[in-house]
Amino acid sequence: MTNTDSTDTPDTAGTTRKHTALPKARILVEALPWLTRHHGKTVVIKFGGNAMVDDALKAAFAQDVVFLHHAGLRPVVVHGGGPQISAQLDRLGLTSEFKAGLRVTTPEAMNVVRMVLAGQVQRELVGLLNEHGPLAVGMTGEDAHTMTATKHYAEIGGERVDIGRVGEITAIDTGAVQALLDNGRIPVISSVARSADDADAHGVFNVNADTAAAALAAALGAETLMVLTDVEGLYEDWPHSDEVISRLTASELEALLPDLASGMVPKMQGCLHAVRNGVTTARVIDGRVQHSILLEIFTDEGIGTMVVPDPVATDQEGLQP
């Protein structure tokens, strides 16, 4: 007996399902050239901002990184932990202070930084990634001498200012990271570096995570550096306009640096360092948008701001000098 009340016969139901699935197929097809281009390439991702404290964004970030891994890319995650560090310092009655966009890090604060990054933020992120399989391995820049640093001084108004146990990276040893990548793992690295001075009583430095990610991307010869932020990208004329610059060269970025807000300076300096030291592209993207990493890498439009190296000059015969 036929049910004449139903307008969704088996044939029309099947057709409906096909039409519903068609946009998904188109998305996959759109991603194909990008999958081909990035297959086997290393991508360094700096994880930070609101993406670190919002549960839904954290889960989406972990899914994106695992997707990159299964799509044939080699993701490396470098993270800071600004909100968590500030919260812990407040609980302990220690003041959070920033100069030139960098956290002033006393020896007491350094102990908190080390504990929060390696013992809290990293462990949570590794756990989220490993919900999808035994992939992520946590380490700090201290491990296997991956990151070595000397004391960094901020420059404010043309004067050098002491900001404590903040480090400037002087050397990167990629051996441990490469070994993990070659073993099919996802390295998750806290931005703490060993001191270059063996006589240094404290032995470690707090390194800005944007700077650390850029240095590691350059040392690894990464295809891409991706920096998650709490803004849409680099604005053309902030605060007078919210127009985002979608693409600019290293020289164009260098010209803009003196006028940038202090919080954006380490991010954009990191992008500049990366593309001037062998990284093909550096991208600043909005970490407040779920799956922003996939949107940036695998869609034609992309989001955020992409920095590329300057064009290579050629002579009249089209040859590089």
LUMFIVO-759252 format. One record per residue (C-alpha): residue number from 0; residue in one letter; x, y, z. Coordinates in steps of 0.2 Angstrom, whole numbers, plus 5000, padded with zeros to 4 digits. Last residue first. Layout:
REM residues N
NODE  pos  code     x     y     z
NODE  NUM     A     X     Y     Z
...
REM end
This chain:
REM residues 321
NODE  pos  code     x     y     z
NODE  320     P  5359  5192  4946
NODE  319     Q  5343  5182  4942
NODE  318     L  5341  5180  4923
NODE  317     G  5327  5188  4913
NODE  316     E  5338  5194  4899
NODE  315     Q  5336  5212  4905
NODE  314     D  5342  5207  4922
NODE  313     T  5331  5200  4936
NODE  312     A  5326  5205  4953
NODE  311     V  5318  5192  4964
NODE  310     P  5301  5198  4970
NODE  309     D  5301  5202  4989
NODE  308     P  5296  5188  5000
NODE  307     V  5277  5185  5004
NODE  306     V  5266  5191  5019
NODE  305     M  5248  5185  5019
NODE  304     T  5235  5194  5029
NODE  303     G  5219  5186  5036
NODE  302     I  5207  5175  5026
NODE  301     G  5208  5164  5011
NODE  300     E  5198  5167  4995
NODE  299     D  5203  5151  4985
NODE  298     T  5201  5139  5000
NODE  297     F  5213  5126  5007
NODE  296     I  5226  5135  5017
NODE  295     E  5217  5150  5025
NODE  294     L  5200  5142  5027
NODE  293     L  5208  5127  5035
NODE  292     I  5218  5137  5047
NODE  291     S  5202  5148  5051
NODE  290     H  5193  5132  5057
NODE  289     Q  5183  5142  5069
NODE  288     V  5185  5161  5068
NODE  287     R  5192  5169  5084
NODE  286     G  5210  5164  5078
NODE  285     D  5210  5177  5065
NODE  284     I  5224  5175  5053
NODE  283     V  5242  5182  5051
NODE  282     R  5250  5172  5037
NODE  281     A  5269  5170  5032
NODE  280     T  5273  5163  5015
NODE  279     T  5287  5154  5007
NODE  278     V  5299  5153  5022
NODE  277     G  5317  5155  5017
NODE  276     N  5324  5167  5029
NODE  275     R  5317  5184  5023
NODE  274     V  5299  5176  5023
NODE  273     A  5302  5171  5041
NODE  272     H  5310  5187  5048
NODE  271     L  5296  5197  5041
NODE  270     C  5282  5186  5048
NODE  269     G  5291  5187  5065
NODE  268     Q  5292  5206  5064
NODE  267     M  5273  5205  5060
NODE  266     K  5269  5195  5076
NODE  265     P  5281  5204  5087
NODE  264     V  5274  5221  5081
NODE  263     M  5256  5217  5082
NODE  262     G  5254  5220  5101
NODE  261     S  5264  5237  5100
NODE  260     A  5252  5244  5087
NODE  259     L  5260  5247  5070
NODE  258     D  5267  5263  5064
NODE  257     P  5286  5258  5064
NODE  256     L  5282  5242  5056
NODE  255     L  5273  5248  5040
NODE  254     A  5289  5251  5029
NODE  253     E  5295  5233  5034
NODE  252     L  5278  5226  5028
NODE  251     E  5280  5234  5011
NODE  250     S  5298  5227  5010
NODE  249     A  5292  5209  5015
NODE  248     T  5278  5210  5002
NODE  247     L  5260  5212  5005
NODE  246     R  5244  5202  5004
NODE  245     S  5226  5203  5011
NODE  244     I  5227  5220  5020
NODE  243     V  5212  5221  5031
NODE  242     E  5201  5236  5030
NODE  241     D  5195  5241  5047
NODE  240     S  5199  5259  5045
NODE  239     H  5203  5275  5055
NODE  238     P  5210  5264  5069
NODE  237     W  5220  5257  5060
NODE  236     D  5224  5261  5042
NODE  235     E  5227  5246  5032
NODE  234     Y  5223  5233  5045
NODE  233     L  5234  5218  5048
NODE  232     G  5223  5202  5050
NODE  231     E  5206  5199  5057
NODE  230     V  5211  5202  5075
NODE  229     D  5213  5191  5090
NODE  228     T  5228  5182  5082
NODE  227     L  5234  5165  5075
NODE  226     V  5251  5166  5067
NODE  225     M  5253  5154  5052
NODE  224     L  5271  5151  5045
NODE  223     T  5271  5142  5029
NODE  222     E  5282  5131  5018
NODE  221     A  5294  5128  5032
NODE  220     G  5313  5128  5030
NODE  219     L  5315  5120  5047
NODE  218     A  5326  5134  5053
NODE  217     A  5315  5148  5046
NODE  216     A  5299  5140  5054
NODE  215     L  5308  5139  5070
NODE  214     A  5313  5157  5070
NODE  213     A  5296  5162  5066
NODE  212     A  5288  5151  5079
NODE  211     A  5299  5158  5093
NODE  210     T  5296  5176  5088
NODE  209     D  5277  5174  5089
NODE  208     A  5279  5164  5105
NODE  207     N  5289  5178  5113
NODE  206     V  5303  5170  5122
NODE  205     N  5304  5167  5141
NODE  204     F  5322  5163  5145
NODE  203     V  5330  5149  5154
NODE  202     G  5346  5145  5164
NODE  201     H  5342  5155  5180
NODE  200     A  5360  5155  5186
NODE  199     D  5368  5159  5169
NODE  198     A  5385  5151  5169
NODE  197     D  5380  5141  5154
NODE  196     D  5377  5156  5145
NODE  195     A  5367  5153  5129
NODE  194     S  5351  5152  5140
NODE  193     R  5339  5138  5136
NODE  192     A  5322  5143  5128
NODE  191     V  5304  5144  5133
NODE  190     S  5291  5145  5120
NODE  189     S  5282  5129  5123
NODE  188     I  5283  5117  5108
NODE  187     V  5269  5105  5102
NODE  186     P  5277  5092  5089
NODE  185     I  5265  5083  5078
NODE  184     R  5271  5065  5075
NODE  183     G  5273  5055  5060
NODE  182     N  5290  5048  5064
NODE  181     D  5299  5060  5052
NODE  180     L  5290  5074  5061
NODE  179     L  5296  5069  5078
NODE  178     A  5314  5067  5071
NODE  177     Q  5313  5084  5063
NODE  176     V  5308  5092  5079
NODE  175     A  5322  5083  5089
NODE  174     G  5335  5089  5076
NODE  173     T  5329  5106  5073
NODE  172     D  5343  5115  5083
NODE  171     I  5339  5133  5084
NODE  170     A  5351  5147  5089
NODE  169     T  5352  5165  5094
NODE  168     I  5334  5167  5100
NODE  167     E  5331  5183  5110
NODE  166     G  5326  5180  5128
NODE  165     V  5315  5188  5141
NODE  164     R  5321  5185  5159
NODE  163     G  5320  5204  5164
NODE  162     I  5313  5218  5154
NODE  161     D  5328  5229  5154
NODE  160     V  5325  5244  5143
NODE  159     R  5336  5251  5129
NODE  158     E  5332  5269  5124
NODE  157     G  5326  5275  5107
NODE  156     G  5309  5279  5113
NODE  155     I  5307  5262  5119
NODE  154     E  5318  5248  5114
NODE  153     A  5316  5231  5123
NODE  152     Y  5331  5222  5129
NODE  151     H  5333  5203  5125
NODE  150     K  5344  5192  5136
NODE  149     T  5352  5177  5126
NODE  148     A  5343  5163  5118
NODE  147     T  5344  5144  5113
NODE  146     M  5330  5135  5106
NODE  145     T  5330  5116  5102
NODE  144     H  5343  5112  5115
NODE  143     A  5337  5094  5115
NODE  142     D  5323  5101  5126
NODE  141     E  5324  5119  5131
NODE  140     G  5312  5125  5118
NODE  139     T  5299  5115  5126
NODE  138     M  5292  5098  5122
NODE  137     G  5275  5090  5119
NODE  136     V  5272  5075  5108
NODE  135     A  5255  5075  5097
NODE  134     L  5250  5060  5086
NODE  133     P  5243  5045  5096
NODE  132     G  5225  5047  5089
NODE  131     H  5211  5060  5087
NODE  130     E  5209  5063  5106
NODE  129     N  5228  5066  5105
NODE  128     L  5226  5083  5098
NODE  127     L  5216  5089  5113
NODE  126     G  5228  5080  5125
NODE  125     V  5243  5089  5117
NODE  124     L  5234  5105  5119
NODE  123     E  5230  5103  5137
NODE  122     R  5247  5097  5141
NODE  121     Q  5255  5112  5133
NODE  120     V  5244  5125  5141
NODE  119     Q  5246  5117  5159
NODE  118     G  5263  5110  5164
NODE  117     A  5275  5117  5150
NODE  116     L  5267  5134  5148
NODE  115     V  5260  5137  5165
NODE  114     M  5276  5130  5174
NODE  113     R  5288  5139  5164
NODE  112     V  5279  5156  5164
NODE  111     V  5277  5154  5183
NODE  110     N  5295  5151  5186
NODE  109     M  5299  5166  5175
NODE  108     A  5288  5177  5185
NODE  107     E  5299  5174  5200
NODE  106     P  5314  5178  5190
NODE  105     T  5306  5194  5183
NODE  104     T  5298  5193  5166
NODE  103     V  5292  5210  5159
NODE  102     R  5280  5203  5145
NODE  101     L  5283  5210  5128
NODE  100     G  5272  5222  5117
NODE   99     A  5285  5236  5119
NODE   98     K  5284  5235  5138
NODE   97     F  5271  5224  5147
NODE   96     E  5268  5222  5165
NODE   95     S  5259  5208  5175
NODE   94     T  5261  5210  5194
NODE   93     L  5263  5195  5205
NODE   92     G  5250  5192  5219
NODE   91     L  5250  5173  5216
NODE   90     R  5233  5172  5209
NODE   89     D  5237  5187  5198
NODE   88     L  5252  5178  5191
NODE   87     Q  5242  5163  5187
NODE   86     A  5229  5173  5178
NODE   85     S  5243  5182  5168
NODE   84     I  5251  5166  5163
NODE   83     Q  5235  5159  5157
NODE   82     P  5230  5174  5147
NODE   81     G  5248  5175  5139
NODE   80     G  5250  5156  5136
NODE   79     G  5263  5154  5121
NODE   78     H  5262  5141  5108
NODE   77     V  5272  5133  5094
NODE   76     V  5263  5120  5084
NODE   75     V  5272  5110  5070
NODE   74     P  5262  5103  5056
NODE   73     R  5269  5091  5043
NODE   72     L  5256  5091  5028
NODE   71     G  5249  5075  5021
NODE   70     A  5231  5078  5022
NODE   69     H  5231  5067  5038
NODE   68     H  5242  5080  5047
NODE   67     L  5233  5095  5040
NODE   66     F  5217  5087  5047
NODE   65     V  5225  5084  5064
NODE   64     V  5230  5103  5065
NODE   63     D  5212  5108  5060
NODE   62     Q  5204  5097  5072
NODE   61     A  5215  5103  5086
NODE   60     F  5210  5121  5082
NODE   59     A  5192  5117  5081
NODE   58     A  5193  5110  5099
NODE   57     K  5202  5125  5105
NODE   56     L  5190  5136  5097
NODE   55     A  5175  5127  5105
NODE   54     D  5184  5128  5122
NODE   53     D  5188  5146  5122
NODE   52     V  5204  5150  5131
NODE   51     M  5218  5147  5118
NODE   50     A  5209  5152  5103
NODE   49     N  5207  5169  5112
NODE   48     G  5225  5173  5109
NODE   47     G  5238  5160  5104
NODE   46     F  5244  5145  5094
NODE   45     K  5258  5149  5082
NODE   44     I  5258  5137  5068
NODE   43     V  5273  5130  5058
NODE   42     V  5268  5121  5042
NODE   41     T  5281  5109  5035
NODE   40     K  5277  5103  5017
NODE   39     G  5274  5085  5012
NODE   38     H  5258  5089  5002
NODE   37     H  5256  5108  5002
NODE   36     R  5254  5111  4983
NODE   35     T  5243  5095  4981
NODE   34     L  5232  5099  4995
NODE   33     W  5230  5117  4988
NODE   32     P  5226  5110  4971
NODE   31     L  5213  5099  4979
NODE   30     A  5204  5111  4991
NODE   29     E  5192  5117  4978
NODE   28     V  5187  5099  4974
NODE   27     L  5184  5096  4992
NODE   26     I  5173  5111  4993
NODE   25     R  5163  5106  4978
NODE   24     A  5160  5089  4985
NODE   23     K  5153  5097  5001
NODE   22     P  5142  5108  4990
NODE   21     L  5135  5092  4981
NODE   20     A  5131  5083  4997
NODE   19     T  5114  5091  4999
NODE   18     H  5110  5089  4981
NODE   17     K  5114  5071  4982
NODE   16     R  5103  5069  4998
NODE   15     T  5088  5077  4990
NODE   14     T  5090  5066  4974
NODE   13     G  5090  5051  4986
NODE   12     A  5074  5057  4995
NODE   11     T  5066  5061  4978
NODE   10     D  5069  5043  4972
NODE    9     P  5064  5035  4989
NODE    8     T  5048  5046  4989
NODE    7     D  5047  5062  4999
NODE    6     T  5029  5069  4996
NODE    5     S  5022  5057  5009
NODE    4     D  5003  5058  5011
NODE    3     T  5000  5045  4997
NODE    2     N  5008  5031  5007
NODE    1     T  5007  5017  4995
NODE    0     M  5000  5000  5000
REM end
